[in-house]
């Protein structure tokens, strides 16, 4: 299947694995790239630019296919060494960067000079247009269904994707709620050129996370996510657990007076405990509503092959039947 996204990134299938904290290691990225998609290493998960450089080198030993690096720009008391991370990406010969969080305009000249394609993750049409204006090559349009940070507009993909198609000239992929061949066909029908999957890729054999995490995703339904940190205007969609229940109780009790310090026990340092150690109640961790469409733990290749087979079957048989009628 050829789209503007497959052509832009030099990949076989229009499927991107989004950056995920403590998931986006070389094993994950290489498995997706080897299966014909675009794998992504999560930059800040590595901890330092030197460790990112080592992870990029390790991924290159696992795949000869294109892969990218996610770099999320966040406000922080102690800023990550972003110049160092960008240098590691450029020196490592990576040709695709997925940016997220704050506006990446400051870093665009260095990335573009190195011939790197930039796809920016956006949760609204206005942010997508800004990404286009500053020179991003593509956008990942993130609907309200997504795991992680859905923004504050609460617009689901059935509205957000066609709105993006109405406004954007650069290609975009659908992110949030993407799980299978039906997702891909729907995304294409709504104007996207492919899809970005996060949560679904966690429930694969190659995902470098504890089995408890994969089992939790298979067991979860579409009703098992919660929105936290809404009063702080830093909304995050997470999987329901005991820590999330405590966090929501604090939000309810403290109301508008809540501060980040009040919930630090439920959100700080959570990912290693969950993803590595399998402590499923350690705190709040990102999970999309798409958990309700996760029924098994296949290999990445099995998953991508199934998605493409089902998408082609839907387009070539089911939809063709309607057109003929």
C-alpha positions, 0 to 999 in steps of 0.5 A: 500500500502506497501513501504519501507517508510510505513514500516520505519515510521509505516504508512498506506499510503506512503504520508508525509506532509512536514514541512510548516511555519505557517501551520505545527501545531498540527491540520495539523499533527494530521489530516494527521497522523489520515488519514494514512499518516505522519503528520509533526509539523514545529519546528521553527514555534513554536518559542521556544523549550518550545512551540514546546514541548507544540505543540508535547504534543497537537498533541499527544492528537489529534492522537495516530498515528506516526507523526514527526517534521520538523527542518530546519537548516538555517544560521542566525545572531541569531541562533535558540536554536537548542539544545533546539529544539532537546531536546524537540523532544527527550523528547516528544517521537517523532520518526521521524524528517524531516530535511531541509536546511543546513547539519544536520550532527552535530545533527545526533548523538543525534537523532540517539541515541534517536532512531529517523528516519531522512528524509532529504530534498534535491534538488539534487542527490549530496546532497541526497548522502551526506544525505545517507553518514551521516546516514539519513534513507531516503531522500525527493527529492525536484524537481524544481516544489516545493514551497519554496526553490528548490535549484539552479540546476533547475532540475524537478522531471521527471529527478531528481527522476530517477537519485536519484533512480540510485544513492541512496540505502536508500529510498526516497519520491518525493517532488514538484508537488505532488497532487493526485493519478497520482502523487503518481503512477508517483513517484513510477514509477520513483523510489520513495517509496512515496510522500511528499505534502506541498502546496496541504495540505494547501488547506484542511479543517483542515489546520490552515490557513486563508480561503483567502489562501485556496481560493487563491490556488484553484484560482491559476494556474500552471502559477501563481508562481514566483522565487524570490531571485535568485540573492542572490542564495536563490531562493524561489518559491512563489505565485504571488502577489503585493509584489512579483511584487515589489520584482522582480522589485527591483531585476531587477533594482538593479541587482547584487548589490541587498542585502537582506536588499533591499527586507526585506519589502517583505519577513520578517514577512510575514507568520503570516500576510498571513497564520493567517490574510489572507493578501494575498499581505503582501509579498512573501510566498511559493507555488508550481506549483502544485497549478494548480492541486488544485481544491477543499478544502476537508478534509485531510482524503477525500484527502488521501483516494481519492489519494489512491483510484485513485492510486490503480485504475490507477495501477490495471486498466489503467496500467494493461490494457497497460501491457496486451496489 
